[in-house]
Each structure stands twice: as C-alpha cells, then as structure tokens.
C-alpha cells in the first residue's frame, strides 16, 4: 500500500494560516489591547492632572481665606482700639461696643470682594455682623442655630456650602470660614477665646475660579467634605446637599491623592489640607473607552483588508507556482518513461522554477547525447583495444632494434658507438618505461648521467658533469624529467657558447622539510635584462619564455608550471645568473612529496 503524497500546496496553505493569518490576528488584537490600555492611561492621567490643578486652586483659595481671617487681629476702630480691647472693656455700653465691632467687621468686609458677610459671635452668644446683602437683616437665632451644628474646637475650620437663609428671602449659596479669636492681652490670656469670626464667601467666586475645568468625559466633578456634603459641584442642584453615594467611598480614599476603580466607574481624588475637603472626579469606564469604538472599527477594517489582500496575493502566487510545477511534474514523468526528447516550456521565467526547467531540459538533452555517445563508444571500443595492442609492440620493437645495432657495433669492435646506443636505449626506457609522474631522485640523476655521456662525446670532452648529492635524499621522490630540461639549458645556452671547457654541477640537500636541488654551470651567464625577462615570463600563463631568438626555454617553463601545479605556489624555481660567470637554478619541493 503506497502512502498518499502530501502536496506542497497543502503545506503552503497551512504555512499561510500559521505564519500569515494567525500572527496578523494576534498582532492586531495585541495592538488594540495595548492601544486601549494606553488610551485609558492617558485619559486617567488627564483626569488626575485636572483634579490636582483644581485642588491646588481651591487649596490656594482656602489658604488665602485663612490668612484673611487673621486680619481681625490687625484692624482697629477709629479711636485705635483693637477687637480684644473692645471686647474686654467692661465700661463700654453694649450699643457702643456693637458699633465698634461692626466698624471692624466692615473693614474686614471691604478688604476682599469675595466676602459677602462677616460675623462675630462673642462668648455671651451676642452676634455682630456686616453684610453686602442690601436691605437684609440677619436672623440671629437662625444663624446661631446654623453655627451650633459645627465643631468649633479647632482654631480654623471651613463650614459646608449652604444657602444664607438666616437672611430672610436670601438665596445666596456661600461657604463659611470660621476662626477662633484669642485674647491677645498677654501671654497668660492668649489661650482664652473671646469668640469666633465667621466669613461667608459667595460660592459664585469658587465657580468662577473653577470655570476653566473641563468636564470632557468626567461624569461628575465635586468638592466634598468628610461628611459627604457637597461643597461644590458642576451640577448646581448637588451643591450644599449630602451625597449618599460618596459616604462609603470617603473612608476608602485614605491617601492624599489617588485613583481607584469602583464597579465600572473610575474615581480620581485629591485631599486638601486644613479644611477637610476632597476634590473628586468620576467617570464611567465606558465613557473613558467610548472613543475606542471607532478605533476598534478602524483596526478591524484594517485587519480585514490586510487579510483579504494577503489572501489575494496567496492565491495569485499559488496559481503562478502551481502551473509551472505541474508542467515540471509531467515533464519528469515523461523523462522517467524514457522520452528524452521531452522539453518543458515555462515561458521566460528567470526565477527558481525557470532554473529548474532549464536544468531539466539540459539534463534530458545531455542524457540523450550521452546515451548516443555510449553506443558509439561501445562500437569503437574493440578498435581501440586493437590499436592499444599494436602500440605496445612499438617500444619493444624500438628496444630490440637498438639492441641489434649495439651488438653489431660490438662485433665490429666499435665500443664507443655501442656505448652511445646503450645510453640512448636507457634514456628511452626511462622516458617510456616508468608509468608514474614521480620518480626517486636517484633515477633522475642516472638518466642525466646517460645524457651527459652522449653530450661529452658530442662536444669532444669539453663539458663535464659533477654530482654532489646526500645519500639520505637519493630516494626522495621528484617530478620525472624535471632536472633534465634545466641541465639541457645549461649545456645549450651556458656551456656551448663558451670557449673552452665547462662544467655542470648538481647538488641536492635536505633543508628542513624541503628538498633543495641546485644545478649550476660556469658558462656565459645572462645579463640583468635577460634574467629579469626570464623571471617575469615564468609567472605568466603562456607556454615558453620569449628571448631574442624567439620562443625558447620551454622546458624550464614546463618544469616551473609542473612544480606549481603539484605542490603549490610556495615551491618552484629560483634563477640566479651573472653575465660571464654562469647560472644557478635552485629547485625546491617538499621532502614528503608522493606520486600523484
């Protein structure tokens, strides 16, 4: 039973979903969540700054009013009496005392436009006042009833917002500030209170100060005291009343400022010092995040559009890939059947599919030609084997012929000719008999000796060969026929032009890990120009070295190239020559060189 093949296009679809669509949806969701959190944080930070700004303004106002109440100690009557002197002077009739206190209170009233009414209650419960409520008379009993609700043990306190109803038919909303007035006659009496000063501040002054507070997403903005009574609210109907919803929240607001989430509502607050007030802003979480709904729609539209675009691109590329892949599949099936004339046409594509189609076409063409060549080779193989047998006969025939010539010379007692023929036969045998490219140094030197035997006879014993080789390197492998061209050049270009006798000397020694072979002659040498040209030409790819006579020194160039090819650029030939003195060629190769 054959296993069902998994389609690459199925894998591409899975990869598209796993690596394309899924990460896009995850990234979009994470982006929306992060954006929502950032948006929520920004909105809450704005609320916090707004509450802190409002709290600072209100705190500044309360501090100013606190300082304003202290002016009662500095104001005097027309005859220079201060308030404590007026109150402690028992000789004054009550009508006079009341007039003098009212003078001081009017001075307080005129000192700040925010003050609507100034009151003073002495220890006997007598109430003195000065007011801007024109044609209004204070109901002292109603006023005493109102202030009796407050704890007057503190030196300074702020009463809640209320309507100054102790003036008949008055509907002014005010905030009342109280300061205990101490007897400053002496250090002994300073702890004694002579009464309380009350200042009614018009709430409209507070409203104008907070008019630049933006409600924006805030559902409510309030200033409340510790009893849950509303000192100020953007909703006028709440000002002065007890806010039941704030009573359970107040104990939770234990820090000087903070932010909390109660139910589905955010609450940001800032406590004020000295007065027990707290500035509170509230907003529903849905109001904070309401602007995100349009952003959510934009993100969904973007993700949907991007996904649709990716889907279109996926099907487009899938179509572009599927068609040529099917062509490749059918073409390979035809080639497997043996139809090597099949060619796959994928248009002018230059991508990987085009490369595959071109490679498959080339493979089919080359395979077809190779098969044809194999058939031709099989036909000609027998002929090649016959020619090989014939070629094996030629060297033996040549050796046998030279041996007949040598024996004939011996029979004629011409030993010199017989020796020359023997030397030539040995050189031919060395040349054609050894199959490898590497030979021991000993065999190369023996071949040079045979060559020199003929050269000495040729030049009438005018040239000599000297060999100084360490015995330990005699079996070191060197390139076959690598010394022969160097020796030939020494004879041809160094000794032959020289008048008189000449010598070629061969030395071979081991230098560290290298075999160093030196071939030197005492011939005519070369001048610097020719030597430099010879050294430069050795580095070129051209076969042979150009001299004035044309292409010569082919053997040296061949030796140099063979050394470089077999052992690398660190080995080769070094040529040193002096005109009129001779030439030295140094040949280096590794000691551990093996037959290639």
C-alpha positions as CSV (number, residue, x, y, z in Angstrom):
1,X,0.0,0.0,0.0
2,X,1.5,3.3,-1.1
3,X,1.5,6.3,1.2
4,X,-0.5,9.2,0.0
5,X,1.7,12.0,-1.0
6,X,1.5,15.3,0.8
7,X,1.1,18.2,-1.6
8,X,3.4,21.2,-1.2
9,X,0.4,23.5,-1.9
10,X,-1.3,22.0,1.2
11,X,1.8,22.8,3.2
12,X,1.8,26.3,1.8
13,X,-1.8,26.8,2.8
14,X,-1.1,25.6,6.4
15,X,2.0,27.9,6.4
16,X,-0.1,30.8,5.2
17,X,-2.6,30.3,8.1
18,X,0.0,29.6,10.8
19,X,2.6,32.2,9.7
20,X,0.4,34.8,8.0
21,X,-3.2,35.0,9.1
22,X,-2.8,33.9,12.7
23,X,0.1,36.2,13.6
24,X,-1.8,39.1,11.9
25,X,-4.9,38.5,14.0
26,X,-2.8,38.0,17.2
27,X,-0.7,41.1,16.4
28,X,-3.9,43.1,15.7
29,X,-5.5,42.0,19.0
30,X,-2.4,42.8,21.0
31,X,-2.1,46.2,19.2
32,X,-5.8,47.0,20.1
33,X,-5.3,45.9,23.7
34,X,-2.2,47.9,24.1
35,X,-3.8,50.9,22.4
36,X,-6.8,50.6,24.7
37,X,-4.6,50.5,27.8
38,X,-2.6,53.4,26.6
39,X,-5.7,55.4,25.8
40,X,-7.2,54.6,29.3
41,X,-3.9,55.6,31.0
42,X,-3.8,58.9,29.0
43,X,-7.4,59.8,29.9
44,X,-6.9,58.9,33.6
45,X,-3.7,60.9,33.7
46,X,-5.6,63.9,32.2
47,X,-8.2,63.4,34.9
48,X,-5.5,63.3,37.6
49,X,-3.9,66.5,36.3
50,X,-7.2,68.2,36.2
51,X,-8.1,67.2,39.8
52,X,-4.7,68.2,41.0
53,X,-4.9,71.5,39.3
54,X,-8.4,72.2,40.7
55,X,-7.3,71.0,44.2
56,X,-4.3,73.4,44.1
57,X,-6.5,76.3,43.2
58,X,-9.1,75.5,45.9
59,X,-6.3,74.9,48.4
60,X,-4.8,78.3,47.5
61,X,-8.2,79.9,48.0
62,X,-8.7,78.3,51.4
63,X,-5.3,79.4,52.5
64,X,-6.0,82.9,51.3
65,X,-9.2,82.9,53.3
66,X,-7.4,81.6,56.3
67,X,-4.9,84.4,56.1
68,X,-7.9,86.8,55.5
69,X,-9.5,85.8,58.8
70,X,-6.3,86.6,60.7
71,X,-6.7,90.3,59.7
72,X,-9.2,90.6,62.5
73,X,-6.2,90.9,64.8
74,X,-4.8,93.9,63.0
75,X,-7.9,96.0,62.4
76,X,-8.7,98.8,64.8
77,X,-11.5,101.3,65.4
78,X,-11.4,105.0,64.7
79,X,-10.0,105.6,68.2
80,X,-7.3,102.9,67.8
81,X,-8.9,100.1,69.8
82,X,-8.4,96.5,68.6
83,X,-11.1,94.0,68.8
84,X,-9.9,92.3,72.0
85,X,-9.7,95.7,73.7
86,X,-13.3,96.5,72.7
87,X,-14.5,93.1,74.0
88,X,-12.6,93.3,77.3
89,X,-13.6,96.9,78.1
90,X,-16.5,96.3,80.5
91,X,-17.1,100.0,80.9
92,X,-18.4,100.3,77.3
93,X,-22.1,100.3,76.9
94,X,-23.3,97.5,74.6
95,X,-24.5,99.9,72.0
96,X,-21.0,101.4,71.7
97,X,-19.3,98.0,71.8
98,X,-21.6,96.8,69.0
99,X,-20.9,99.9,66.9
100,X,-17.1,99.5,67.3
101,X,-17.2,95.7,66.4
102,X,-19.3,96.5,63.3
103,X,-16.7,99.1,62.3
104,X,-14.0,96.3,62.5
105,X,-16.3,93.8,60.6
106,X,-17.0,96.4,57.8
107,X,-13.2,96.8,57.4
108,X,-12.9,93.0,57.0
109,X,-15.8,93.1,54.5
110,X,-14.2,95.8,52.4
111,X,-10.9,94.0,52.4
112,X,-11.9,91.3,49.9
113,X,-14.6,91.3,47.3
114,X,-15.2,87.6,47.7
115,X,-16.7,88.1,51.2
116,X,-20.4,88.5,51.3
117,X,-20.9,88.7,55.1
118,X,-18.6,89.0,58.2
119,X,-19.9,87.8,61.6
120,X,-18.5,87.8,65.1
121,X,-20.0,85.7,67.9
122,X,-18.7,86.6,71.4
123,X,-18.6,84.3,74.4
124,X,-22.0,85.6,75.6
125,X,-23.7,84.5,72.3
126,X,-24.0,88.0,71.1
127,X,-23.8,88.2,67.2
128,X,-22.3,91.2,65.4
129,X,-22.3,91.3,61.6
130,X,-21.6,93.4,58.4
131,X,-23.1,92.3,55.1
132,X,-23.3,93.1,51.4
133,X,-26.9,91.7,51.4
134,X,-28.6,95.0,51.0
135,X,-31.8,95.6,52.8
136,X,-31.4,92.2,54.5
137,X,-31.5,91.8,58.3
138,X,-29.8,88.9,59.9
139,X,-32.0,86.4,61.8
140,X,-29.6,85.9,64.7
141,X,-31.4,82.9,66.1
142,X,-31.3,81.1,62.8
143,X,-27.6,82.0,62.4
144,X,-26.8,80.7,65.9
145,X,-28.7,77.5,65.1
146,X,-26.7,77.0,61.9
147,X,-23.3,77.5,63.5
148,X,-24.2,75.4,66.5
149,X,-24.1,72.3,64.2
150,X,-20.3,72.7,63.7
151,X,-17.4,71.7,65.9
152,X,-15.7,75.0,66.9
153,X,-12.9,73.5,68.9
154,X,-10.3,74.0,66.1
155,X,-8.6,77.3,65.6
156,X,-9.7,77.4,62.0
157,X,-12.4,75.5,60.1
158,X,-14.5,75.6,57.0
159,X,-18.2,75.0,57.0
160,X,-20.0,73.3,54.2
161,X,-21.7,75.1,51.4
162,X,-25.2,76.3,52.2
163,X,-27.8,79.0,51.5
164,X,-27.5,82.0,53.8
165,X,-31.2,81.5,54.7
166,X,-30.6,83.2,58.1
167,X,-31.1,86.4,56.0
168,X,-34.9,86.2,55.1
169,X,-35.6,85.7,51.5
170,X,-31.9,85.3,50.6
171,X,-30.9,82.5,48.3
172,X,-27.2,83.1,48.1
173,X,-25.0,80.0,48.2
174,X,-22.0,80.6,50.4
175,X,-19.1,78.8,52.0
176,X,-18.4,79.9,55.6
177,X,-14.9,80.2,57.1
178,X,-14.5,80.3,60.9
179,X,-11.6,81.4,63.1
180,X,-11.5,81.4,66.8
181,X,-10.5,84.8,68.1
182,X,-8.0,84.6,71.0
183,X,-7.4,87.1,73.8
184,X,-4.0,88.6,73.0
185,X,-3.9,90.9,76.0
186,X,-0.9,88.9,77.4
187,X,0.8,85.5,77.2
188,X,-1.4,84.4,80.1
189,X,-4.7,85.1,78.3
190,X,-3.7,84.1,74.7
191,X,-5.3,80.7,75.1
192,X,-8.6,82.2,76.1
193,X,-11.1,82.5,73.2
194,X,-13.1,85.7,73.1
195,X,-15.4,84.4,70.3
196,X,-15.5,83.2,66.7
197,X,-15.2,85.1,63.4
198,X,-17.3,83.9,60.5
199,X,-16.9,84.9,56.9
200,X,-19.4,83.9,54.2
201,X,-17.7,83.6,50.8
202,X,-20.1,83.7,47.8
203,X,-19.9,80.3,46.0
204,X,-20.0,82.0,42.6
205,X,-16.4,83.1,43.4
206,X,-15.4,79.5,43.7
207,X,-17.4,78.6,40.5
208,X,-15.6,81.3,38.5
209,X,-12.3,80.1,39.8
210,X,-13.1,76.5,38.6
211,X,-14.8,77.6,35.3
212,X,-11.8,76.5,33.2
213,X,-12.1,72.9,34.5
214,X,-13.1,70.8,31.5
215,X,-15.8,68.2,32.2
216,X,-15.0,66.3,28.9
217,X,-15.5,62.6,29.8
218,X,-16.0,63.3,33.5
219,X,-19.5,62.4,34.6
220,X,-19.1,64.4,37.8
221,X,-16.7,66.9,39.3
222,X,-17.2,67.7,43.0
223,X,-15.7,69.1,46.2
224,X,-17.0,67.2,49.2
225,X,-16.2,67.3,52.9
226,X,-15.6,64.3,55.2
227,X,-19.3,64.1,56.0
228,X,-20.2,63.6,52.3
229,X,-21.7,67.1,52.0
230,X,-21.1,68.7,48.6
231,X,-19.1,72.0,48.8
232,X,-19.2,72.5,45.1
233,X,-20.5,70.6,42.1
234,X,-20.8,71.2,38.3
235,X,-24.4,70.3,38.9
236,X,-25.8,73.2,41.0
237,X,-28.5,71.1,42.5
238,X,-25.9,69.0,44.3
239,X,-24.1,71.9,46.0
240,X,-24.9,72.0,49.7
241,X,-26.5,68.6,49.9
242,X,-25.3,65.3,51.3
243,X,-24.2,62.9,48.6
244,X,-25.1,59.5,49.9
245,X,-23.1,57.8,47.2
246,X,-19.9,59.4,48.5
247,X,-20.3,58.3,52.1
248,X,-19.0,54.7,51.6
249,X,-16.2,55.9,49.3
250,X,-14.8,58.5,51.6
251,X,-13.1,56.0,54.0
252,X,-11.5,54.3,51.1
253,X,-9.9,57.5,49.9
254,X,-7.2,57.2,52.6
255,X,-4.3,58.7,50.7
256,X,-3.8,62.4,50.0
257,X,-4.4,61.7,46.3
258,X,-5.2,58.7,44.2
259,X,-7.2,56.8,41.7
260,X,-9.5,53.8,42.0
261,X,-12.0,51.7,40.1
262,X,-15.3,51.1,41.9
263,X,-17.6,48.9,40.0
264,X,-17.5,50.2,36.4
265,X,-16.5,53.7,37.4
266,X,-13.2,55.4,37.8
267,X,-12.7,57.8,40.7
268,X,-9.8,60.3,40.9
269,X,-9.4,62.4,44.1
270,X,-7.1,64.9,45.8
271,X,-7.4,65.7,49.5
272,X,-6.9,69.3,50.7
273,X,-5.1,70.3,53.8
274,X,-6.6,72.2,56.8
275,X,-10.2,72.2,55.6
276,X,-11.1,68.5,55.2
277,X,-12.2,68.9,51.6
278,X,-11.6,66.4,48.8
279,X,-11.7,67.2,45.1
280,X,-13.3,64.2,43.3
281,X,-13.8,63.5,39.6
282,X,-15.7,60.4,38.5
283,X,-16.1,58.8,35.0
284,X,-17.7,55.6,33.8
285,X,-15.2,53.2,32.3
286,X,-17.4,53.0,29.2
287,X,-17.1,56.8,28.9
288,X,-13.3,56.6,29.2
289,X,-13.2,54.0,26.4
290,X,-16.0,55.3,24.3
291,X,-13.6,56.9,21.8
292,X,-12.1,53.4,21.3
293,X,-15.1,52.1,19.5
294,X,-14.3,54.0,16.3
295,X,-10.6,53.0,16.7
296,X,-11.8,49.4,17.1
297,X,-13.7,49.6,13.9
298,X,-10.7,51.1,12.1
299,X,-8.5,48.3,13.4
300,X,-11.0,45.6,12.4
301,X,-11.3,47.2,8.9
302,X,-7.5,47.3,8.6
303,X,-7.1,43.7,9.7
304,X,-9.9,42.6,7.4
305,X,-8.5,44.5,4.4
306,X,-4.9,43.3,5.1
307,X,-6.1,39.7,5.4
308,X,-8.1,39.9,2.2
309,X,-5.1,41.4,0.4
310,X,-2.8,38.6,1.8
311,X,-5.4,36.1,0.6
312,X,-5.5,37.5,-2.9
313,X,-1.7,37.5,-3.0
314,X,-1.6,34.0,-1.7
315,X,-4.0,32.7,-4.4
316,X,-2.1,34.7,-7.1
317,X,1.3,33.3,-6.2
318,X,-0.3,29.8,-5.7
319,X,-1.6,29.9,-9.2
320,X,1.7,31.2,-10.6
321,X,3.6,28.4,-8.9
322,X,1.1,25.6,-9.4
323,X,1.0,25.7,-13.2
324,X,4.8,25.5,-13.9
325,X,5.2,22.9,-11.1
326,X,2.6,20.7,-12.8
327,X,4.5,21.2,-16.1
328,X,7.7,20.1,-14.3
329,X,5.9,17.1,-12.8
330,X,4.6,16.0,-16.2
331,X,7.9,16.5,-17.9
332,X,9.8,14.5,-15.3
333,X,7.2,11.7,-15.7
334,X,7.9,11.6,-19.5
335,X,11.6,11.6,-19.0
336,X,11.3,8.7,-16.5
337,X,9.4,6.8,-19.2
338,X,12.4,7.2,-21.5
339,X,11.2,10.0,-23.7
340,X,14.4,12.1,-23.7
341,X,13.1,14.4,-26.4
342,X,10.7,16.0,-23.9
343,X,11.2,19.7,-23.2
344,X,9.4,21.8,-20.6
345,X,8.3,25.3,-21.5
346,X,7.6,27.6,-18.6
347,X,7.9,30.9,-20.6
348,X,10.6,33.4,-19.9
349,X,10.7,32.8,-16.1
350,X,14.1,33.7,-14.5
351,X,13.2,32.5,-11.0
352,X,14.0,29.2,-9.4
353,X,11.3,27.4,-11.4
354,X,12.8,28.7,-14.6
355,X,16.2,27.5,-13.4
356,X,14.7,24.0,-12.6
357,X,13.0,23.8,-16.0
358,X,16.2,24.9,-17.9
359,X,18.2,22.4,-15.9
360,X,15.8,19.6,-16.6
361,X,15.8,20.4,-20.3
362,X,19.6,20.5,-20.3
363,X,19.8,17.2,-18.4
364,X,17.4,15.5,-20.8
365,X,19.4,16.8,-23.8
366,X,22.8,15.8,-22.3
367,X,21.5,12.4,-21.2
368,X,20.2,11.8,-24.8
369,X,23.6,12.8,-26.2
370,X,25.5,10.8,-23.6
371,X,23.5,7.7,-24.5
372,X,24.3,8.1,-28.1
373,X,27.9,8.6,-27.3
374,X,27.9,5.4,-25.2
375,X,26.6,3.5,-28.2
376,X,29.3,4.9,-30.4
377,X,31.9,4.2,-27.8
378,X,30.9,0.6,-27.5
379,X,31.1,0.2,-31.2
380,X,34.6,1.7,-31.3
381,X,35.9,0.0,-28.2
382,X,37.1,-3.1,-30.0
383,X,39.0,-1.0,-32.5
384,X,40.6,1.0,-29.6
385,X,41.7,-2.3,-27.9
386,X,43.3,-3.5,-31.1
387,X,45.1,-0.2,-31.5
388,X,46.4,-0.5,-27.9
389,X,47.8,-3.9,-28.6
390,X,49.6,-2.5,-31.7
391,X,51.0,0.4,-29.7
392,X,52.5,-2.0,-27.2
393,X,54.5,-3.6,-29.9
394,X,56.3,-0.3,-31.0
395,X,58.5,0.3,-27.8
396,X,59.6,-3.3,-27.8
397,X,60.4,-3.2,-31.5
398,X,62.5,0.0,-30.9
399,X,64.4,-1.5,-27.9
400,X,65.1,-4.7,-30.0
401,X,66.3,-2.6,-33.0
402,X,68.7,-0.6,-30.8
403,X,70.0,-3.8,-29.2
404,X,70.7,-5.2,-32.7
405,X,72.7,-2.0,-33.6
406,X,74.6,-2.2,-30.3
407,X,75.5,-5.9,-30.9
408,X,76.6,-5.1,-34.4
409,X,78.9,-2.3,-33.2
410,X,80.4,-4.7,-30.7
411,X,81.0,-7.3,-33.3
412,X,82.8,-4.6,-35.3
413,X,84.7,-3.7,-32.1
414,X,83.3,-0.2,-32.1
415,X,82.7,0.0,-28.4
416,X,82.1,3.8,-28.3
417,X,79.2,3.5,-30.7
418,X,77.9,0.5,-28.8
419,X,78.0,2.5,-25.5
420,X,76.2,5.5,-27.1
421,X,73.5,3.2,-28.4
422,X,73.2,1.7,-24.9
423,X,73.0,5.2,-23.3
424,X,70.2,6.2,-25.8
425,X,68.3,3.0,-25.1
426,X,68.5,3.6,-21.4
427,X,67.2,7.1,-21.8
428,X,64.3,5.9,-24.0
429,X,63.5,3.2,-21.5
430,X,63.5,5.8,-18.6
431,X,61.3,8.1,-20.7
432,X,58.7,5.5,-21.7
433,X,59.1,2.7,-19.2
434,X,58.1,4.4,-15.9
435,X,54.4,5.0,-15.7
436,X,54.3,7.5,-12.8
437,X,54.9,11.2,-12.8
438,X,57.1,11.0,-9.7
439,X,60.5,9.1,-9.6
440,X,63.3,8.8,-7.0
441,X,66.0,11.4,-7.3
442,X,68.5,8.6,-7.9
443,X,66.7,7.6,-11.2
444,X,66.6,11.2,-12.5
445,X,70.4,11.6,-11.8
446,X,71.2,8.3,-13.5
447,X,69.2,9.5,-16.6
448,X,71.2,12.8,-16.6
449,X,74.5,10.8,-16.5
450,X,73.4,8.8,-19.6
451,X,72.5,12.1,-21.3
452,X,75.9,13.6,-20.4
453,X,77.8,10.6,-21.7
454,X,76.5,11.4,-25.2
455,X,77.0,15.1,-24.7
456,X,80.7,14.7,-23.8
457,X,81.3,12.7,-26.9
458,X,79.3,15.3,-28.9
459,X,81.4,18.2,-27.5
460,X,84.7,16.2,-27.5
461,X,85.0,16.0,-23.7
462,X,84.8,19.8,-23.5
463,X,82.0,19.6,-20.9
464,X,81.9,17.8,-17.5
465,X,79.2,16.7,-15.0
466,X,79.7,16.8,-11.3
467,X,77.2,15.4,-8.8
468,X,77.2,16.1,-5.1
469,X,74.0,14.5,-3.5
470,X,73.5,13.5,0.1
471,X,72.8,9.8,0.3
472,X,69.8,10.3,2.6
473,X,67.9,12.1,-0.2
474,X,68.6,9.8,-3.1
475,X,65.3,8.0,-2.7
476,X,63.3,11.3,-2.3
477,X,60.5,11.5,-5.0
478,X,60.8,14.3,-7.5
479,X,58.9,15.1,-10.7
480,X,60.1,13.0,-13.6
481,X,62.2,14.8,-16.2
482,X,62.3,18.0,-14.0
483,X,66.1,18.2,-13.9
484,X,66.7,17.1,-17.5
485,X,65.4,20.4,-19.1
486,X,67.5,22.5,-16.7
487,X,70.6,20.5,-17.5
488,X,69.9,20.7,-21.2
489,X,69.5,24.5,-21.0
490,X,72.8,24.7,-19.0
491,X,74.6,22.8,-21.8
492,X,72.8,24.6,-24.7
493,X,72.8,28.2,-23.5
494,X,75.6,28.2,-21.0
495,X,78.4,25.9,-22.0
496,X,78.1,25.6,-25.8
497,X,78.6,29.4,-26.5
498,X,81.6,29.4,-24.1
499,X,85.1,28.9,-25.4
500,X,87.0,26.2,-23.7
501,X,85.8,23.7,-21.1
502,X,82.8,23.9,-18.9
503,X,81.2,22.1,-16.0
504,X,77.6,21.5,-14.9
505,X,77.3,20.7,-11.2
506,X,74.3,19.1,-9.4
507,X,73.9,19.3,-5.7
508,X,70.9,18.0,-3.6
509,X,70.4,18.5,0.2
510,X,67.6,18.5,2.7
511,X,66.7,21.9,4.1
512,X,64.2,21.5,6.9
513,X,61.1,20.0,5.3
514,X,62.2,20.7,1.7
515,X,64.5,19.0,-0.8
516,X,66.7,21.6,-2.4
517,X,68.4,20.7,-5.7
518,X,70.9,23.1,-7.3
519,X,72.0,23.0,-10.9
520,X,74.9,25.4,-11.7
521,X,77.1,26.0,-14.7
522,X,80.2,28.1,-15.3
523,X,79.0,29.2,-18.8
524,X,78.4,32.6,-20.4
525,X,75.5,33.5,-18.0
526,X,72.9,36.2,-18.7
527,X,72.8,40.0,-18.2
528,X,70.2,41.6,-15.9
529,X,67.7,42.4,-18.7
530,X,67.5,38.9,-20.0
531,X,67.4,37.4,-16.5
532,X,64.6,39.8,-15.4
533,X,62.6,38.9,-18.6
534,X,63.1,35.2,-17.9
535,X,61.9,35.5,-14.3
536,X,58.8,37.6,-15.4
537,X,57.8,35.2,-18.2
538,X,57.9,32.2,-15.7
539,X,55.0,33.9,-13.9
540,X,52.8,34.1,-17.0
541,X,50.4,31.5,-18.3
542,X,52.0,31.5,-21.8
543,X,54.0,28.3,-22.6
544,X,57.7,29.0,-23.1
545,X,59.8,32.1,-22.4
546,X,60.5,34.7,-25.2
547,X,64.0,35.5,-25.9
548,X,65.7,37.3,-28.8
549,X,65.8,34.1,-30.8
550,X,62.0,33.5,-30.3
551,X,60.2,31.0,-28.1
552,X,62.8,29.2,-26.1
553,X,63.3,27.8,-22.6
554,X,60.0,25.8,-23.0
555,X,61.4,23.1,-20.7
556,X,62.1,25.5,-17.9
557,X,58.6,27.0,-18.1
558,X,57.2,23.4,-18.2
559,X,59.2,22.4,-15.1
560,X,58.1,25.6,-13.2
561,X,54.4,25.0,-14.0
562,X,54.5,21.4,-13.0
563,X,56.1,22.2,-9.6
564,X,53.4,24.9,-9.0
565,X,50.6,22.6,-10.0
566,X,51.7,19.7,-8.0
567,X,53.0,21.3,-4.8
568,X,51.6,24.9,-4.6
569,X,52.9,28.4,-5.1
570,X,55.4,28.2,-2.2
571,X,57.6,25.8,-4.3
572,X,59.3,26.4,-7.6
573,X,62.5,27.5,-9.3
574,X,64.9,30.3,-8.4
575,X,67.3,31.5,-11.2
576,X,70.5,33.4,-10.4
577,X,72.8,34.4,-13.2
578,X,75.8,36.7,-13.8
579,X,77.0,37.5,-17.3
580,X,80.4,35.9,-18.0
581,X,80.3,33.9,-14.8
582,X,77.5,31.4,-15.0
583,X,73.9,30.5,-14.0
584,X,72.4,28.8,-10.9
585,X,69.0,27.2,-10.8
586,X,67.6,26.2,-7.4
587,X,64.8,23.6,-7.4
588,X,62.7,23.2,-4.2
589,X,59.9,20.7,-3.4
590,X,58.6,19.0,-0.2
591,X,60.5,16.0,1.1
592,X,57.3,14.0,1.6
593,X,56.1,14.6,-1.9
594,X,54.2,11.5,-3.2
595,X,53.5,10.3,-6.7
596,X,50.3,12.0,-8.0
